[in-house]
Amino acid sequence: SALKQEVLLHHQERYLEAAGGSANFNKAFYLPTLADTFVSELRQWVNQYSVDPFPETTLPPPLPREKLLDRYHSHTQKCGSCRSALANIQRLRNWLAITAAIAIAMIPLLAVLGETSFLASFLSTTVILVLGATLLGLGKLERQLYEGRNVPLRNLPD
């Protein structure tokens, strides 16, 4: 996605600058595929016509990892679909937490009332485990709306 590419480009700009700038892009980067043609042609054009959009300037220091991966302020906050999804996840997590608390509170009640059968114990334990797993899964999903991955999925080893 575009947000993941911004992290890559942030570091590659600095790498290119350290390698001598646009004039040395062929030495700094290996661009063998047809998909790389646009980047290669752009760099050749920039060099041929001496087009420097920011002459006599250097890049600012690299941003910290937390700032680069901040998905909430760069996307979620502005995207209606993601904002709505985040609100729904948070609402659902609250209801699931309340339901889990009620299920946990019912265990001693069942024991006191003498209704502790194997089936009741099994069902209450299963409900609590399912609610807990769902809460954990929703928490992971919620975190993804706040913070991006350091390494995109496509770059992970198989």
C-alpha positions in Angstrom: 0.0 0.0 0.0 1.0 3.6 -0.4 1.5 4.1 3.4 4.0 1.2 3.5 5.9 2.6 0.5 6.3 5.9 2.3 8.5 4.2 5.0 10.6 2.6 2.3 11.0 5.9 0.4 11.9 7.8 3.5 14.9 5.5 4.0 15.8 5.3 0.3 15.9 9.1 -0.1 18.6 9.2 2.6 20.4 6.3 1.1 20.5 8.0 -2.3 21.7 11.2 -0.8 24.5 9.4 1.0 25.5 7.6 -2.2 26.0 11.0 -4.0 22.5 12.0 -5.0 20.5 11.6 -8.1 23.6 11.6 -10.4 24.6 8.2 -8.8 21.2 6.5 -8.7 22.4 3.7 -11.0 25.2 2.9 -8.6 22.9 3.3 -5.5 20.0 1.1 -6.8 19.6 -2.0 -8.8 16.6 -1.4 -11.1 16.3 -4.5 -13.3 12.6 -5.0 -14.0 10.2 -3.3 -16.3 8.4 -2.0 -13.2 11.5 0.0 -12.4 11.5 1.8 -15.8 9.5 4.8 -14.4 12.0 5.4 -11.6 14.9 5.0 -13.9 13.5 7.4 -16.5 12.5 9.9 -13.9 16.1 10.0 -12.5 17.6 10.2 -16.0 15.3 13.2 -16.8 16.2 14.9 -13.5 19.9 14.5 -14.2 19.6 15.4 -17.9 17.8 18.7 -17.3 19.4 19.4 -13.9 16.0 19.6 -12.2 16.5 19.8 -8.5 13.2 20.6 -6.8 15.1 21.6 -3.6 18.4 23.0 -4.6 21.1 23.4 -2.0 19.1 21.6 0.7 19.7 18.3 2.4 17.1 16.0 3.8 16.1 16.4 7.4 17.2 13.7 9.9 15.4 10.4 9.6 12.1 10.2 11.5 11.9 7.8 14.4 10.3 4.4 13.8 7.1 5.3 15.8 6.5 8.4 13.6 7.0 6.5 10.4 4.7 3.7 11.3 2.0 6.0 12.8 -1.0 4.8 10.8 -3.7 6.6 12.9 -2.6 10.2 12.2 -1.5 9.5 8.6 -4.6 7.5 7.6 -7.2 6.2 10.0 -8.1 9.6 11.4 -8.8 10.9 7.9 -10.4 7.8 6.3 -14.1 7.4 7.0 -14.1 3.7 6.5 -11.1 3.1 8.8 -12.4 5.6 11.4 -15.8 3.8 11.4 -14.1 0.3 11.6 -12.0 1.5 14.6 -15.1 2.8 16.4 -16.9 -0.5 15.8 -14.0 -2.5 17.0 -13.7 -0.5 20.1 -17.5 -0.8 20.8 -17.4 -4.5 20.2 -14.4 -5.0 22.5 -16.2 -3.1 25.3 -19.3 -5.3 25.0 -17.2 -8.5 24.8 -15.2 -7.4 27.9 -18.5 -6.8 29.8 -19.8 -10.1 28.6 -16.6 -11.9 29.7 -16.8 -10.3 33.1 -20.4 -11.4 33.5 -19.4 -15.0 32.5 -16.5 -15.0 34.9 -18.7 -13.6 37.7 -21.3 -16.4 37.0 -18.9 -19.2 37.8 -18.9 -18.7 41.6 -22.7 -18.1 41.5 -23.2 -21.5 39.7 -21.1 -23.2 42.4 -23.0 -21.5 45.3 -26.4 -22.3 43.8 -25.4 -26.0 43.4 -25.9 -25.8 39.6 -22.3 -26.8 38.8 -22.7 -29.6 36.3 -20.1 -30.7 33.9 -22.0 -29.1 31.0 -22.4 -25.7 32.8 -18.7 -25.7 33.7 -17.7 -26.6 30.2 -20.0 -24.0 28.6 -18.9 -21.2 30.8 -15.2 -22.0 30.3 -15.7 -22.3 26.5 -17.6 -18.9 26.4 -14.8 -17.3 28.4 -12.1 -18.7 26.2 -13.9 -17.7 23.0 -14.5 -14.2 24.3 -10.9 -13.9 25.4 -9.6 -15.0 22.0 -12.0 -12.7 20.2 -10.8 -9.8 22.5 -7.2 -10.6 21.7 -7.9 -10.8 17.9 -9.8 -7.5 17.9 -7.0 -5.9 20.0 -4.5 -6.9 17.3 -6.8 -5.5 14.6 -7.2 -2.3 16.5 -3.5 -1.9 16.8 -3.1 -2.2 13.0 -5.3 0.9 12.7 -3.0 2.8 15.0 0.4 1.5 13.9 1.8 0.0 10.6 4.1 -3.0 10.3 7.8 -2.5 10.4 8.3 -5.1 7.7 5.6 -5.4 5.1 4.1 -8.9 4.7 5.5 -9.2 1.2 9.0 -8.9 2.6 8.7 -11.6 5.2 10.4 -14.9 4.6 8.0 -17.6 3.3 
